[in-house]
Amino acid sequence: MTNISLFDWSIYRHMFCTEQMEAIFGEASTIERIVVAEKAVARAQGKLGIIPATAAKEINRCLDASKIDLDRLHEDTMDVGRPIAGIARQLAEQVGDGHDVWVHYGITTYDIMDTGKVLQLRDGLQAIHAQVRRFREVLTALAAEHRDTVMIGRTNNLHAQPQTFGAKVAVWIEELLRHEERLLEVKKRVLVVQFGGAVGTLASFQPNGMEFRRLVAGELGLGHIQSNWHNARDGVTELSMHLGNLCASLARIAQNINMLSSTEIGELSEAGKQGRGRSTSMAHKRNPRAAEFAEAVARLGRHRAMGMVEVMGQDHDRCGGTYISEWMLLPETFLLTSGALAWSIDLIDRLEVHADKMRANVDMTGLALTERFTLALAGKMSKFEARRLIDAAVGQSRSSGRTLTETLTGMADVRAVLDEAEIEQLADPETYVGAAPEIVDAVLAAAGKSGAD
């Protein structure tokens, strides 16, 4: 079969997703979870007497996802528009005469497809959590190492004032902690079984409908709600949006690192064996491949997540026109999130920090400490006069090519309140990073506590 999706191309194998996530959401795994759900249904029905206990036992013993004929299932799916009818037919044949009528008894396609999907979501979330924890670990090591490494802060792409690289990374870490919290919290709303029957009333299981759903949930280790979510897709949409939000952060981090790696800035770079990221035409180039793939794959993940909002609406009690879209959007959101995290971890693992260039860039304009000088003067005169003097000094510095320190030293109005030693002391960027080191310490402590939890 021709590989249409880039996920399946040999040359791009696992460049857009991880092997683990591919296994979780692959075709075989999808069918396997459906069969797991069908077995749980039979066990619960057997306990309640909805089907004979002997039939439930035989169904649980005989059903085997690996025996499903995919070519035959494809034909049935093309005819019916859903795979469940074809799967149920083949599963009934596995059980044999006498018990086959009790396979997929009284339940509907949404019930079994959604519940099987939730089993995949549970495994997918576990894999995402492991990746997020690993990403947090490499970021905390980076922040700790560069707690006091001074660099210029940039706002609107322009030099602002000094910070530390560790504090910059601390922002990423705390952001990641919030993503972890969201993904943990959403589990109680999304990891729930879907059993309501044809229109959600559980009519086919009365008078044991509510108890049946509770038992199925217990068999699968999932939660349950009081009604159903056939047409209420807020849970899976919320989960997708959390993943999309995570991807948006990953894209921004990668983009930031890529920009800091540019030739003109040169504060970061990616390590790699000879030839990694090479240009076909320019031998001097070593392109930042981990950064660009982390950003690109994360952007794709965010895009798929946004699609879930578009298809959240459902007409009446069920609607295939929007539901079918989920079959692609939800798995691909997980696949791409896993790929973005893998590239992000790789990026930090191979990141080279050029502290000397960071320090040199702080001094590039000679103007990084205007705020500090303004505040120092404002302590001795009107803040408006202080700002006027610093504005004048900046203009003189730019036109003369002298540093701000040199310019201020030569201004009589400034020297009237600050001597040369005070000006030199104020000009040291190492002593004007505010609470940056303490911020790093606090975030690392929070990350450590989260890891322990």
N, C-alpha and C positions, 0 to 999 in steps of 0.2 A: 504494500500500500504506500502511496506517495505521502511523504511527511509534509503536511501543509503548515502546521504550527511550528514556530521557531523553537518551542519547547522540545519538539521531537527531532529537530535536525541534529545529525551527528556532529557537525562542525561547531555547533553552539551548545553542545551537551552540558547541562548544569551551569550555563552562564547566566540564565535568567531565573533559575530556581535551584534548590538543593535536591540532592538525590533522595533524601529522607522525605521531603514534602511531596516530591513527585510520586513516591511510593504510596503515601497516604491518600492522595487524590487521584491516583491512576484508575484505569477502568477495572482492573481485577480487584483492587481494594474497595472500590465503590460497590461492586456486586457482593463482595464478601461482607460488607457492613449491612447490606440489605438482607442477606441471608441470616446474619446474626440477629437482626431485628425480627425477622420472621420466626426464628426459633424462640425468641423471648415471648412473642405473641402467643405461640402455641403453648408454652409452659404456663403462662398466666391463665390462658383459657382453660387449660386442663385442671388447674387448681380450683377454678371457679365453677367447673362443670359446664362451661359453655361448649366445650368439645369433650369427647371421651378422654379420660386420663391415659388410656392405652394409645390413643391416636397422638396425643401430645408427646408421649414418650417416643413413639416411633418417628414422628416428625423431627424431634430434637436429635434423634440418632442418625437419621438418614440424610438430612439436607446437607449438601456439599456444593459450595460455590465453585469449586474447581471443575466440577462436571458440567457446568453450564456451556452449552454449545453457542458460541458467540455469533456465528454466521446465522444460525436459526433465530437467535435473539434479535439480531439486526433486522431480519425480515419482519418479525412480529412488531418491533418498535416502529419501523417505517409504516406499518399498517395501522397500529393503534395510536402512535404518537407518544407513547410512554413505554419504558422498558418493563414495568412491573408486571403487566399481564403476561408477557412472554416468560419472564422469570418465574412467576407463580405456576405457570403451566409446566415448565420443565421441573420445578421442584416437586410438584404433585406427582410427576412421573417417577421421581426418585423414591418417593414413599411407597407407591404401589397401590393396588386395589384395596379397598376397605378403609384406608386412612387418607387417601389422596384428596377426598372432598373437604377435609378439614384444614388443608393448607391455605393460608391467606384468607381465613374465614372471617367474614363480617367487617373487614378493614378496607380502606380505600388507598388509592395510589399515593396521595399526599401523605397519608399516615406513615407509610413504610418508606417512601423516598426521603421525607424530611427527617424521620427518626434515624435512618441510615446515615444521612448527611450529618446529623448532630454527632454521631459517633466519630465521623471524620473530623469535624470541627474540634472535638475534644482532643484527639490525637494531634491535630494541627496546632492547636493552642499550646499544648505541652512542648512541641518542637520549637515554636516561636519563643516561648518563655525561656527555654534553654539557650537559644541564640541571643536573646536580649540580655540575659545574665552574663554571657560570655563577652558581649560587647561592652557591658558595664565594667567588667573586670579589666579589659584592656584600656578603657578610658580612665579608670581610677588610677591605674599604674602610671599612665601618661601624665595625669594631673599632679600626682604626688611628685613625680620626677621634676616637673617644671613649675612647682608651686611658686617659686621666686624668680622665674625667668621673665625678665621685663621685655615687653613688646609694645608697639604702638597700638592703641585702640583706634578703630576706624568707624566713622559714621558717615552715611551717604557717600561711601567710597573715599572719603578724605581723612587725613590724619586728624585725630581728635586729641587724646591725651594718653599717658602711659597706663598700662594694665599689666597683668602677668598672663603668660600663656596658660598656666595652670588654672587661673580664674576663668579664662575663656572656655577651657575644656570642662570646668565645673558646671557651667551653664548647660552644656550638652548632657552631662551626667544627671543633673537634677531633672532635666526635661525627660530623660529616659526613665527615671524613677516614676514620674507621673504616668508615662505610658504603661509601665508595668502595673501600676495601681489600677488604671482603667481596665486593662485586659483581665486582671484578676477579678475585678468587681463585676464585669459583664457576664462572667460565667454563670452566675445564678439565674440570669435572664435568658441565656441562649442555650445552655446545656440541659434542655428539657425535651421530653418525648413529645411527639405529635400524634395523638390518637383522638379522633372525634367522629370517625365514620363519614358517611357521605356529605353531610352538611354541618358536622361538628356537634351533633346532639347525642351521639353514642347510642342511637336508637337500636342498633343491631345487637347491643349487649345488655339491654335492660333486663332485669333490674340491677345488674352488676356493673354498669358502665363506668362509674367513677372508680370503683374498686379495681376493675380491670386495668384502667390506665395507671393507677397507682402501682399495681403489681408489675406491669411491664416496665415502668420506670425503675422499680427496685431490681428487677432482673438485669437491667442494663447499667445500673449504677448512675442513672440520670435523675434530674428533677422532673417535676410536672406542674402544670398550671391548672386552674379550675375550669377553664373553657377550652379553647383550642387556638392555634395560630395559623390555620389554613390561609386566611386572608390578612392576618396581622403580622407583617414581616418586619416589625420594628426591632425584634431581637437580632436576627441575622444582619439587618442593615446597620444596627448600632455596632455590632462586632466588626463589620466591614469598615465602618467609618473610623473606628479606633485603629485598625490596621492602616487605613489610609492616612490617618493623622501621624502614626509612627513613620510611615514612608515619607511623609512631607518633611519630618525632622531629619531623617536619614539623608534625603536629597539636599537639604540645606547644609548639613554638616559637610557632606562630600563636596558640595559646591564651594563652601568656604575654604576647605583645605586645598582644593584645586586652584582657587584664586591666590592663596598664599604661596602656592608653588610656582606662580608665574615668574618669568625671567626677571621682570622689573622688581618684584618683591623678594622672591627667593628665600623665604623664611622656612619653608617646608619642602620636602621632596619624598618620593617613594623609592625605597630600596628595591633592588631586584637583580636577577642574574643578567649577564650581558645579553643584550638583544631584547630585553623586555620593553615593550612599548615603543619599539623602534619605528622610525619613519621609513617608508619605501624610497623616499627621494632625498632626505636630509639626514646625513649620518650623525649630525651633532645632537639630534633630538632624542629624548627619552620621555615619551608621553606618559602622563599619570593615569594608567589604565584602571587601577582599582578605584580611583576617585570618580572617573567618568562613568564606569559601569555602576558603581554604587548610586550615583545620582540618576542615571538613566533608568535603571531597573526600579528604583524607588519611585520615580515619577510615574512609571507605568502602573505600579501598584496603587498609587494614589488615584490614578485615572480609573482603574477598575472599581475601586471602592466608591468613587463618586457615581458610577453607573448604578450601584445598588440603590441609591436614593431615587434615581430616575424610574426604576421599576418597582418601587415599593408599593405603589398604589395597585389595588386589586378590585375589580368590579364585583359587586355583590359578595357572595360567600367564598368563591374561588374564581381564579381567572388565569388560564394558561398563557395568554399573551405576554404577561409580565413574568409569570413564574418560570417559564422556559429560559428567560434571560439569566436568571440566577444560576442555572446549571453551569454556565460559563464564567460569569462574573465572580461568584463567590470562591470557587476553587482557584481561579487565576489571581485573585487578591492574595490568597495565602501563598501561592507559588511565588509570586513576585516579591512579596514581603520577605519570604525566606531567602530569595536571591539577593535582595538589597541588603539584608542583614549580613549574609555571608561575605559580600563584597566590602561592607563597612568594617567588619572585623578584620578582614585581610588588609584593608587600607591602614588601619591603626597599627596592626602588627608590623607592617613594613615602613611605617612613617619615620622619616629622619627629620629631626628638629635642628635648625641652624640658629642657635642662640646668639652667635656673634652677629649674624645678619639682622636678627630681631633688634639687637641693641643698636646697631648702626642705623637702622631705619627710624628708630626713635629720634635720633639726632639729625635725620636727613634735612628737615626744614628749619631746625633750630627754634621752632615755635611751639613745641609740644606742651609747654608749661604756662601758657598765658593765663589759664584759670588760677593757677597757684599764685602767680605774681599779682593778679587782680585782687585776690582775697587778702594777700599780704599788705598791699597798699591800702585796701579798704579798711584795714584795722587801724590805719593811721590818718585817714582822711575820708571825705565823702566817697561812697561807692561809685557815684557818678563821675567824680573827678578821677578816681582810680581807673575806671574803665576808659575814660578819655585818654589818660596817659598811656595805657597799654595799647589802645587802638593806634595811637600815634607811633608808639614804638614798633608795632607790627609793620606799619607802613614804611617806616625808616629802614627796618631790617630787610624787608623785601626789596626795596629800591637800592640799598647799599651792598647787599650780600653779606652783611655781618649777622652774627647770631643775635637772638633776642637778648641774651645775657650781656653781650658786648654793647648792644644799643642802649639797654637800660643803665648800664654802668656809666655811659656818657651823658645821660640826661640829668640836668641839674635838679629838676623837680623830684625826680626819683631819689637821687643821692641825698636829697635833703632829709629823707625819712629812712632810707636803707643804705647801709654802708656796703662796700665792695664785698666783704666777707659774707654778709647776709644774702646778697644777690647770688653769690656763688653757691651758697648752701641751698637756696631755693631752686637753683638751676639743676639740681641733681634728680633725674627721673627715678632713680632707684628708691628714693625716699618719698615719692608721690604716687604710690599705687594703692593708696587708701587701705581698705580692709581686704584687699585681694587675697593675701595669704590666709587670713582667718576664714574667708569665704571658702577657699579650697578645703581647709581643715574641716569645716562644718559639713560641707557636701560629702567629703570622703567618709566622715563619721556616719552620716545618714545612709550612704551607699553600703557601708559595712554592716549597719544594722539591718538594712533591707536584705542583704545577702544572707545574714544569719537567720532571718525570719523565713 
